[in-house]
């Protein structure tokens, strides 16, 4: 087994939250009563991701006093979604997450929102819809559409397969690309099975809509900066030192434009949450504690 992965053990419970299109599947971790900081962290995964992407963070965040809800977005893995690809663009999904934040913040509980990759664009959409949070973290996310590179080429190759052969056809292409990676042979079969099951469980409309969002999302950093400033919301931009989606320089520039803190996680690429969660937590925890102080 890899040191950390989507299968890292944790104490979180599988729960269903209320969503626009049916239940939103989540992993819920609860702090000890005497350690509860009165804040809930909502963790939003990226394209083809799921709540399991945050498995290595769940127990440490709970042990630090944060309640946690790591979710599947509508159309991902165990959360149902609509048949309209336009419902999966960042603004549309952001409106769904905004309602979830309102639900979880009932009674005055504070909410910290973290979005990974495409989930960062969705988190931005939630704030631009008008919902308020007590802190925003953008993890390996960017200011606009995914730049040219291998990830974008994979999106463009997968779209015609999705349209002609559905999710199974796109999964075959995905596994063929994964098999070309030098690390794939060392990936445990149980993890391969999870990755396969969650992709096949995803909505074709969701995959198409999110892919469109990744190819067409405009730069809305100025609008987000204004919203953060008006609400007095602190923000953090953090990425792996070898991020192969949006570059480190691009994300640093976005942090500057947002007047946000910026951090780089060593020995990580696009998914520090599974690649080096200990170093990621060394940034998240003191930052989040300062926000709540």
C-alpha positions in Angstrom: 0.0 0.0 0.0 1.2 3.5 -0.8 2.1 5.6 2.3 -1.0 7.8 1.7 -3.8 7.4 -0.8 -7.6 7.5 -1.2 -7.6 4.3 0.8 -5.8 5.8 3.8 -7.6 4.6 6.9 -9.8 7.1 8.9 -12.5 7.3 11.4 -14.9 9.4 9.3 -18.5 8.2 8.7 -20.1 8.0 5.3 -23.2 10.3 5.4 -25.6 11.9 3.0 -26.1 15.7 2.9 -29.1 17.5 1.4 -28.4 18.6 -2.2 -30.3 20.1 -5.2 -30.3 16.8 -7.2 -30.5 14.3 -4.4 -28.2 13.4 -1.5 -24.6 14.7 -1.6 -22.3 11.8 -0.5 -19.8 12.9 2.2 -17.2 11.6 4.6 -17.9 13.2 8.0 -15.2 13.4 10.7 -16.0 14.9 14.1 -13.6 16.3 16.6 -13.8 15.5 20.3 -16.4 17.6 22.1 -13.8 19.3 24.3 -11.6 20.1 21.3 -14.3 21.4 18.8 -13.3 24.8 17.4 -16.9 25.5 16.3 -15.8 25.3 12.6 -16.6 22.9 9.8 -14.2 22.3 6.9 -15.9 21.5 3.6 -13.6 19.8 1.2 -14.5 19.8 -2.5 -12.7 17.5 -5.0 -11.6 18.1 -8.5 -12.5 16.7 -11.9 -12.9 12.9 -11.8 -12.2 13.1 -8.1 -14.2 12.1 -5.0 -14.5 12.6 -1.3 -11.9 9.8 -0.9 -9.2 12.2 -2.2 -9.1 13.8 1.2 -8.8 10.5 3.2 -5.4 11.3 4.6 -6.6 14.7 5.9 -9.8 13.6 7.7 -8.4 12.3 11.1 -5.7 15.0 11.4 -8.2 17.8 10.8 -10.7 16.3 13.3 -7.9 15.8 15.8 -7.1 19.5 15.4 -10.7 20.4 16.4 -12.3 20.8 13.0 -15.5 19.0 11.9 -15.0 17.9 8.3 -17.3 17.1 5.4 -15.4 15.8 2.3 -17.9 15.5 -0.5 -18.6 14.1 -3.9 -19.9 16.9 -6.1 -23.2 16.2 -7.9 -22.5 13.7 -10.7 -19.4 12.3 -9.0 -19.1 8.8 -7.8 -21.9 8.4 -5.1 -23.7 11.7 -5.6 -26.4 11.8 -8.2 -26.6 14.7 -10.7 -28.7 16.1 -13.5 -28.4 15.1 -17.2 -27.6 18.7 -18.4 -23.8 19.3 -18.8 -24.3 23.0 -18.2 -25.3 22.2 -14.6 -21.7 21.2 -13.9 -20.0 24.4 -14.8 -18.3 26.2 -11.9 -21.0 28.8 -11.3 -23.8 26.2 -11.4 -22.1 23.8 -9.0 -21.0 26.8 -6.9 -24.6 27.6 -6.3 -25.2 24.1 -5.1 -22.2 24.3 -2.7 -23.4 27.7 -1.5 -26.6 26.1 -0.3 -24.6 23.3 1.4 -22.5 25.8 3.2 -25.6 27.6 4.4 -26.9 24.3 5.7 -23.7 23.4 7.5 -23.3 26.9 8.9 -26.7 26.9 10.6 -26.7 28.0 14.2 -23.7 30.2 13.7 -21.1 27.5 13.1 -18.2 28.7 11.1 -17.4 27.2 7.7 -14.0 26.9 6.0 -14.1 26.0 2.3 -11.3 24.1 0.5 -11.5 23.4 -3.2 -9.0 21.2 -5.0 -8.3 21.8 -8.7 -11.8 22.0 -10.4 -13.2 22.1 -6.9 -11.4 25.4 -6.5 -13.3 26.9 -9.4 -16.5 25.5 -7.9 -15.6 27.0 -4.5 -15.0 30.4 -6.3 -18.4 30.0 -7.9 -19.9 29.5 -4.4 -18.5 32.7 -3.1 -19.4 34.7 -6.2 -23.0 33.5 -5.7 -23.0 35.5 -2.5 -22.5 32.9 0.3 -20.0 33.8 3.0 -17.4 31.6 4.5 -14.9 32.1 7.3 -11.9 31.2 5.1 -11.2 30.0 1.6 -8.4 27.6 0.5 -7.7 27.0 -3.2 -5.6 23.9 -3.5 -3.8 23.4 -6.9 -6.5 25.4 -8.6 -6.1 28.2 -11.1 -7.4 31.6 -12.2 -9.1 30.4 -15.4 -9.2 27.6 -17.9 -6.7 24.8 -17.7 -3.6 25.7 -19.7 -2.2 23.7 -22.6 -0.6 20.5 -21.5 -1.1 16.8 -21.0 -4.1 17.3 -18.7 -5.9 19.4 -21.3 -5.0 17.0 -24.1 -6.5 14.2 -22.1 -9.8 16.1 -21.7 -9.9 16.7 -25.5 -9.2 13.1 -26.2 -11.8 11.8 -23.8 -14.7 14.0 -25.0 -15.5 12.3 -28.2 -15.3 8.9 -26.5 -17.7 10.1 -23.8 -20.2 11.2 -26.4 -20.0 8.1 -28.6 -19.3 5.3 -26.1 -20.2 6.8 -22.7 -18.3 6.6 -19.5 -17.0 3.0 -20.0 -15.2 4.1 -23.3 -13.7 7.1 -21.6 -12.6 4.9 -18.7 -10.7 2.6 -21.1 -8.8 5.5 -22.4 -8.1 6.8 -18.9 -6.7 3.4 -17.8 -4.5 3.2 -20.9 -3.0 6.6 -20.1 -2.6 5.7 -16.4 -0.8 2.4 -17.4 1.8 4.5 -19.3 2.7 6.2 -16.0 5.9 4.8 -14.3 4.0 4.7 -10.9 1.0 2.8 -12.2 2.6 -0.7 -11.8 3.3 0.0 -8.1 -0.3 1.2 -7.5 -2.2 -1.4 -5.4 -5.0 -3.2 -7.1 -7.4 -2.2 -4.4 -6.7 1.5 -5.2 -7.0 0.8 -8.9 -10.4 -0.7 -8.3 -11.5 2.4 -6.3 -10.4 4.7 -9.1 -12.1 2.6 -11.7 -15.3 2.3 -9.7 -15.6 6.0 -9.0 -15.0 7.0 -12.6 -17.6 4.5 -13.9 -20.0 5.7 -11.2 -19.7 9.3 -12.5 -22.3 10.9 -14.7 -21.4 11.3 -18.4 -23.1 14.7 -18.3 -21.0 15.7 -15.3 -17.8 14.6 -16.9 -18.7 16.5 -20.1 -19.8 19.6 -18.2 -16.8 19.8 -15.9 -14.5 19.2 -18.8 -16.1 22.2 -20.6 -15.6 24.2 -17.5 -11.9 23.3 -17.4 -11.5 24.4 -21.0 -13.6 27.6 -21.0 -13.7 29.1 -17.5 -12.8 32.8 -17.7 -10.5 34.7 -15.3 -12.7 35.8 -12.4 -9.9 36.5 -9.9 -10.8 40.2 -9.8 -14.4 39.5 -8.9 -13.3 37.0 -6.3 -10.9 39.4 -4.8 -13.6 42.0 -4.5 -15.9 39.5 -2.8 -13.3 38.4 -0.4 -12.4 42.0 0.4 -16.0 43.1 0.9 -16.8 40.1 3.2 -13.4 40.3 5.1 -12.8 36.7 4.2 -9.2 35.4 4.5 -7.8 33.2 1.7 -5.0 30.8 1.1 -3.6 29.5 -2.2 -1.5 26.4 -1.9 0.0 24.0 -4.5 2.6 21.2 -4.9 6.0 22.3 -6.1 5.7 20.1 -9.2 2.1 21.0 -10.0 1.4 19.9 -13.7 -2.0 21.6 -14.1 -1.7 25.3 -13.4 1.9 26.3 -12.8 3.2 27.4 -9.5 3.9 30.8 -10.9 0.4 31.2 -12.1 -1.0 30.2 -8.7 1.4 32.6 -6.9 0.2 35.4 -9.1 -3.4 34.5 -8.4 -2.6 34.6 -4.6 -1.1 38.1 -5.1 -4.2 39.3 -6.9 -6.5 37.9 -4.2 -4.3 39.3 -1.4 -4.2 35.8 -0.1 -1.5 33.8 1.7 0.5 31.5 -0.6 2.4 28.3 0.1 4.1 25.6 -1.9 4.1 22.0 -0.7 7.4 20.2 -1.2 7.5 16.7 -2.8 4.0 17.1 -4.2 2.5 17.7 -7.7 -1.2 18.3 -8.3 -2.6 16.4 -5.3 -0.7 17.3 -2.2 -3.7 15.9 -0.2 -2.5 12.4 -1.1 1.1 13.0 -2.2 2.3 14.8 0.9 -0.6 15.4 3.3 1.7 15.9 6.3 3.4 18.9 4.6 0.0 20.2 3.4 -1.4 20.0 6.9 1.6 21.9 8.2 0.4 24.8 6.1 -3.4 24.4 6.6 -3.6 23.9 10.3 -1.8 27.1 11.5 -3.4 29.1 8.8 -6.9 27.9 9.7 -6.3 28.4 13.4 -5.2 32.0 12.8 -8.3 32.6 10.8 -10.5 31.5 13.7 -8.5 33.2 16.5 
